[in-house]
Amino acid sequence: MATRPATRLAIRRWPPWASSNPGALRLAGLGLVGLHLTLIVKVTGSPDQLALSLLFWGAVGAQVQQHWPDRLARSRPALLLGAALVGGLMLKAWHLEATETAFVRLFPLAAWAGWWLLGQGWRWLPWGPTWALVLTLSVPPRALPLLLQTVLGERIRTATAAIAAFDLHYVGFEVVHQGSFIQLPGGTVEVEFACTGAALLGLLLQVSVLLAAMAQGRGLARLAGWSVAIAALLSTVRVALMAAVVDNPAVFQFWHSASGGQIVTLVALGWLGWLGFRSPSPRGVEGGDSV
């Protein structure tokens, strides 16, 4: 009895290249990152935002290498929506005005959403830490300072001035504290809200999310608490230092300017980074513990 050779039925997929390695998708992701960094340079001109974006995109790229699949999404609506989102971003960036800084800030969120739809469709796991990174990067830098100034502005100014005055009194200065004013024999300093460290706190909280994402989401609460402590401590020390040198205009202006602020920021970032990487070893790993 003759038998027919078995035939294999080909199942048509959409899109036709869905089972292939999406090298073009990875190149598109690199292109979006490069476009974002270019927009930062041309529109905002902020070196701090550029450096922070490089760190965040590096962490996102590391997580993509761990979890990214070897094919595009199989959902046609997700592919179409992702392509439309990425295409719209590129078209808007081509005609972007120099004053549209909000678009630059929200660009990472929209770019990641479009890229993620192209590669993942509607699957959310295991991308929680990556979404946290992108959302944190997209937060406007003045969001937290504006919120704190609206809710607790005067109290934070008064508390900063009080702690700075106590520090000066402790080291031997004759100081009088009245509200947000610090009076010394050489002059009087008023603590404005910009000197309270609220902007520094926002930056440290962003870096805390970055460090926690690198540690698989562990230690975020601890790093956030340290961020509050570091921002409060360094801001009061800076205010006390400016009050101590108020009779020296050159030194006062240095610490009051962006140069002094950059020094404080670098110290704060180094301190938080040291705390972030100084995580205790799991019990039993390094002590030779045995059961």
LINWOKA-V293358 format. One record per backbone hydrogen bond with DSSP energy under -1.0 kcal/mol. NH is the residue of the N-H (numbers start at 1). CO is the residue of the C=O. Records with the same first field share a line. If there is no record, write none. Layout:
NH: CO / CO
//
This chain:
18: 15
20: 17
23: 21
26: 22
27: 23
28: 24
29: 25
30: 26
31: 27
32: 28
33: 29
34: 30
35: 31
36: 32
37: 33
38: 34
39: 35
40: 36
41: 37
42: 38
43: 39
45: 40
50: 46
51: 47
52: 48
53: 49
54: 50
55: 51
56: 52
57: 53
58: 54
59: 55
60: 56
61: 57
62: 58
63: 59
64: 60
65: 61
67: 63
68: 64
73: 118
79: 75
80: 76
81: 77
82: 78
83: 79
84: 80
85: 81
86: 82
87: 83
88: 84
89: 85
90: 86
91: 87
92: 88
93: 89
94: 90
96: 93
100: 97
101: 99
105: 101
106: 102
107: 103
110: 106
111: 107
112: 108
113: 109
114: 110
115: 111
116: 112
117: 113
118: 114
119: 115
120: 116
123: 120
127: 124
131: 127
132: 128
133: 129
134: 130
135: 131
136: 132
137: 133
138: 134
139: 136
143: 140
146: 142
147: 143
148: 144
149: 145
150: 146
151: 147
152: 148
156: 152
157: 153
158: 154
159: 155
160: 156
161: 157
162: 158
163: 159
164: 160
165: 161
166: 162
167: 163
168: 164
169: 165
170: 166
171: 167
172: 169
173: 168
176: 183
178: 181
181: 178
182: 189
183: 176
184: 187
187: 184
189: 182
191: 180
195: 192
196: 193
201: 197
202: 198
203: 199
204: 200
205: 201
206: 202
207: 203
208: 204
209: 205
210: 206
211: 207
212: 208
213: 209
214: 210
216: 213
217: 212
218: 215
223: 219
224: 220
225: 221
226: 222
227: 223
228: 224
229: 225
230: 226
231: 227
232: 228
233: 229
234: 230
235: 231
236: 232
237: 233
238: 234
239: 235
240: 236
241: 237
242: 238
243: 239
244: 240
245: 241
246: 243
248: 245
252: 248
253: 249
254: 250
255: 251
256: 252
257: 253
260: 254
261: 257
262: 258
263: 259
264: 260
265: 261
266: 262
267: 263
268: 264
269: 265
270: 266
271: 267
272: 268
273: 269
274: 270
275: 271
276: 272
277: 273
278: 274
279: 277
285: 282
//
